Amino acid sequence: QQLIFYSSIRMEAAKLLLLGLLLALLPSAHGVSPPIMNKVEKIEKIDQDDAVAKPPTTIRLYLIRHGETLANIQKVVVGQSDSPLTKLGQRQATALGNSRMIKDVNFWRRYSSDLQRTQHTARLVDSHHHFTLDERLREIAKGARQGFPKSYTMDQCIGCFKERPEEIPKQESSDDAWKRLSSFLLQLLQEAGDDEETVQNGEVGNETRNVLVISHSGTLRLLLHKLLPDAHPLLQDSGDTTGALEDSKRFQIPNTSLTILDISITPNLESHATESLSLEQKITAGLITLNSIDHYSNM
C-alpha cells in the first residue's frame, strides 16, 4: 500500500510539471508568446538601452583671464614667472564675481592656474568656494622673452642673456602647450561622463556641467584657436607662441574677460577606439560668449 501511495504522488507531481510546461508554451493574451531571456541577456539589453538613451555629457566652460597686472601696464612679457595684480585688476575680478554671469551659475567644478596672479583673481571672483590649482592651465612658457619688454625681439632677448649668469627660461611650442591643455580638457570630459550626478542647465535631456577656469591670455588664445578657429578672424593665426606676431595682429583677450563655450565628446566616438584622433577630432565645441567685459561698467 505504501508503494502504491508513493507512486500516486509521483504521478501527480509529473502531471503538474507537464501542465506547467504546456502553459508556458501557450500564446499570451496578445497571441504572441513572450521571449525568454536569461539574466545575462537581460543585463546586456538594459545596458544597450541606457547607452542609446543617454545624451552626450556637455561641459560648459567659463574661461576667464586673470586681472590686470603690473607687467601688463609695463608691457613686459611674464610667461610662467609672475606679476601682482594692480588695484584695477583687483576691481576687475571683484566686479566679475559680482556679475550675474558668474554669481547665478551653479558650478560643478572650479579651476585655476597655479600662478599667483590667477590664484589672486580666483579668490576675488569667488571667495566662498575652493578652486583646484592645475599647472596645466599655466601661461605658455616664453623662453628668453620672459621678463623683457614686448617690443624686444627674440634675438634681442637672447643677446641679453650673454651678459647674464642665469640660464634662459624654458620655452614651449604651441604643440607643447596644447599637449598639456588638451590633457586637462580630456580628463575633465572623461570625469564628467563618469560622474553619476546629473546637472541640468535648462536644456531637457542634455547633461551640462558648468566649469569655471581662470587662466592666461596665451593659454586661452591657444584653446580657442584649436577648438573654435572660425570664431574670430584673428584666431586663425593664434597658434603662434614665439611672439613673432604684432599685438595688432594677435587676438586680444582683455583682463578678466569672460568667454563661454560648450564642449562634448562626439557620441558616435565614445564606443570606438580614439587613440589616433586629436582632441579637436574627438569633441564638438560651440561658442556662447566671446570676451565679455560687461562687468567693467560696475567697477
ZIBELGI-V427312 format. One record per residue. N is the residue number from 1. RES is the residue in three letters. SS is DSSP state (~ for helix, > for strand, _ for the rest). PSI is psi in whole degrees, 0 to 359 (999 if undefined). OMEGA is omega as a letter, one per 30 degrees, with the letter a starting at -180 (999 if undefined). Layout:
# ZIBELGI-V427312
n = <N/N>
res = <RES/RES>
ss = <SS/SS>
psi = <PSI/PSI>
omega = <OMEGA/OMEGA>
This chain:
# ZIBELGI-V427312
n = <1/2/3/4/5/6/7/8/9/10/11/12/13/14/15/16/17/18/19/20/21/22/23/24/25/26/27/28/29/30/31/32/33/34/35/36/37/38/39/40/41/42/43/44/45/46/47/48/49/50/51/52/53/54/55/56/57/58/59/60/61/62/63/64/65/66/67/68/69/70/71/72/73/74/75/76/77/78/79/80/81/82/83/84/85/86/87/88/89/90/91/92/93/94/95/96/97/98/99/100/101/102/103/104/105/106/107/108/109/110/111/112/113/114/115/116/117/118/119/120/121/122/123/124/125/126/127/128/129/130/131/132/133/134/135/136/137/138/139/140/141/142/143/144/145/146/147/148/149/150/151/152/153/154/155/156/157/158/159/160/161/162/163/164/165/166/167/168/169/170/171/172/173/174/175/176/177/178/179/180/181/182/183/184/185/186/187/188/189/190/191/192/193/194/195/196/197/198/199/200/201/202/203/204/205/206/207/208/209/210/211/212/213/214/215/216/217/218/219/220/221/222/223/224/225/226/227/228/229/230/231/232/233/234/235/236/237/238/239/240/241/242/243/244/245/246/247/248/249/250/251/252/253/254/255/256/257/258/259/260/261/262/263/264/265/266/267/268/269/270/271/272/273/274/275/276/277/278/279/280/281/282/283/284/285/286/287/288/289/290/291/292/293/294/295/296/297/298/299>
res = <GLN/GLN/LEU/ILE/PHE/TYR/SER/SER/ILE/ARG/MET/GLU/ALA/ALA/LYS/LEU/LEU/LEU/LEU/GLY/LEU/LEU/LEU/ALA/LEU/LEU/PRO/SER/ALA/HIS/GLY/VAL/SER/PRO/PRO/ILE/MET/ASN/LYS/VAL/GLU/LYS/ILE/GLU/LYS/ILE/ASP/GLN/ASP/ASP/ALA/VAL/ALA/LYS/PRO/PRO/THR/THR/ILE/ARG/LEU/TYR/LEU/ILE/ARG/HIS/GLY/GLU/THR/LEU/ALA/ASN/ILE/GLN/LYS/VAL/VAL/VAL/GLY/GLN/SER/ASP/SER/PRO/LEU/THR/LYS/LEU/GLY/GLN/ARG/GLN/ALA/THR/ALA/LEU/GLY/ASN/SER/ARG/MET/ILE/LYS/ASP/VAL/ASN/PHE/TRP/ARG/ARG/TYR/SER/SER/ASP/LEU/GLN/ARG/THR/GLN/HIS/THR/ALA/ARG/LEU/VAL/ASP/SER/HIS/HIS/HIS/PHE/THR/LEU/ASP/GLU/ARG/LEU/ARG/GLU/ILE/ALA/LYS/GLY/ALA/ARG/GLN/GLY/PHE/PRO/LYS/SER/TYR/THR/MET/ASP/GLN/CYS/ILE/GLY/CYS/PHE/LYS/GLU/ARG/PRO/GLU/GLU/ILE/PRO/LYS/GLN/GLU/SER/SER/ASP/ASP/ALA/TRP/LYS/ARG/LEU/SER/SER/PHE/LEU/LEU/GLN/LEU/LEU/GLN/GLU/ALA/GLY/ASP/ASP/GLU/GLU/THR/VAL/GLN/ASN/GLY/GLU/VAL/GLY/ASN/GLU/THR/ARG/ASN/VAL/LEU/VAL/ILE/SER/HIS/SER/GLY/THR/LEU/ARG/LEU/LEU/LEU/HIS/LYS/LEU/LEU/PRO/ASP/ALA/HIS/PRO/LEU/LEU/GLN/ASP/SER/GLY/ASP/THR/THR/GLY/ALA/LEU/GLU/ASP/SER/LYS/ARG/PHE/GLN/ILE/PRO/ASN/THR/SER/LEU/THR/ILE/LEU/ASP/ILE/SER/ILE/THR/PRO/ASN/LEU/GLU/SER/HIS/ALA/THR/GLU/SER/LEU/SER/LEU/GLU/GLN/LYS/ILE/THR/ALA/GLY/LEU/ILE/THR/LEU/ASN/SER/ILE/ASP/HIS/TYR/SER/ASN/MET>
ss = <_/~/~/~/~/~/~/~/~/~/~/~/~/~/~/~/~/~/~/~/~/~/~/~/~/_/_/_/_/_/_/_/_/_/_/_/_/_/~/~/~/~/~/~/~/~/~/~/~/~/~/~/~/_/_/_/_/>/>/>/>/>/>/>/>/_/_/_/>/~/~/~/~/~/_/>/_/_/_/_/_/_/_/_/>/_/~/~/~/~/~/~/~/~/~/~/~/~/_/~/~/~/~/_/_/_/>/>/>/>/>/>/_/_/_/~/~/~/~/~/~/~/~/~/~/_/_/_/_/_/_/>/>/_/~/~/~/_/_/_/_/>/~/~/~/_/_/_/>/_/_/_/_/~/~/~/~/~/~/~/~/~/~/_/_/_/_/_/_/_/>/_/_/~/~/~/~/~/~/~/~/~/~/~/~/~/~/~/~/~/~/~/~/~/_/_/_/_/_/>/_/_/_/_/_/_/>/>/>/>/>/>/>/>/>/_/~/~/~/~/~/~/~/~/~/~/~/_/_/_/_/_/~/~/~/~/~/_/_/_/_/_/_/_/_/_/~/~/~/_/_/_/_/_/_/_/_/>/>/>/>/>/>/>/>/_/~/~/~/_/_/_/_/_/_/_/_/_/~/~/~/~/>/>/>/>/>/>/>/>/>/>/_/~/~/~/~/~/_>
psi = <320/321/318/321/311/325/321/320/316/319/319/320/320/321/316/319/316/320/320/319/320/320/324/331/347/149/153/181/336/4/0/131/128/143/147/121/141/176/320/316/320/315/317/321/319/315/317/317/319/320/324/320/332/123/162/142/130/133/124/106/128/99/125/134/149/165/168/138/167/321/328/319/318/353/49/140/125/315/230/10/196/164/137/155/143/173/321/318/323/320/324/313/319/317/321/317/330/353/154/336/341/312/330/4/136/102/135/317/159/132/153/148/152/2/153/323/328/324/318/318/317/317/326/327/318/100/356/353/157/136/132/125/130/118/345/347/6/162/157/133/126/5/224/338/342/124/356/159/149/337/344/141/167/318/320/318/317/321/325/332/346/338/8/147/336/161/156/131/160/144/137/141/170/325/319/311/320/330/314/324/318/330/318/313/317/320/321/315/320/317/326/321/329/341/125/341/131/128/109/144/40/1/109/130/3/115/113/131/122/129/126/128/123/121/215/162/314/319/314/324/319/319/314/323/321/319/326/62/340/3/335/141/322/348/344/325/17/11/354/129/7/345/10/332/138/153/326/339/1/139/122/140/104/157/133/18/151/123/132/129/153/136/144/151/131/125/318/358/348/330/12/160/126/18/328/354/147/166/323/329/337/335/162/134/142/131/136/311/137/118/45/131/31/331/347/328/347/11/999>
omega = <l/l/l/a/a/l/l/l/a/a/l/l/l/l/l/l/l/l/l/l/l/l/l/a/a/l/l/a/a/l/a/l/a/l/l/l/l/a/a/l/l/l/a/a/l/l/l/l/l/a/l/a/a/a/l/l/a/l/l/a/l/a/a/l/l/l/a/l/l/l/l/l/a/a/l/l/a/a/a/l/a/l/a/l/l/l/l/l/l/l/l/a/l/l/l/l/l/a/a/a/l/a/a/a/l/a/l/l/l/a/l/l/a/l/a/a/l/l/l/l/a/a/a/l/a/a/a/a/a/l/l/l/a/a/l/l/l/l/l/l/a/l/a/a/a/l/l/l/l/a/l/l/l/l/l/a/l/l/a/a/l/l/a/a/a/l/l/a/l/l/l/l/l/l/l/a/a/l/a/a/l/l/l/a/a/l/l/l/a/a/l/l/a/a/a/a/l/l/a/a/l/l/a/l/a/a/a/l/a/a/l/a/l/a/a/a/a/a/a/l/l/l/l/l/a/a/a/a/a/a/l/a/a/l/l/a/a/l/a/l/a/a/a/l/l/a/a/a/a/l/a/l/a/l/a/l/a/l/a/l/l/l/l/l/a/a/a/l/a/a/a/l/a/a/a/a/l/a/l/l/a/a/l/a/l/a/l/a/a/l/l/l/a/a/l/a/a/a/999>
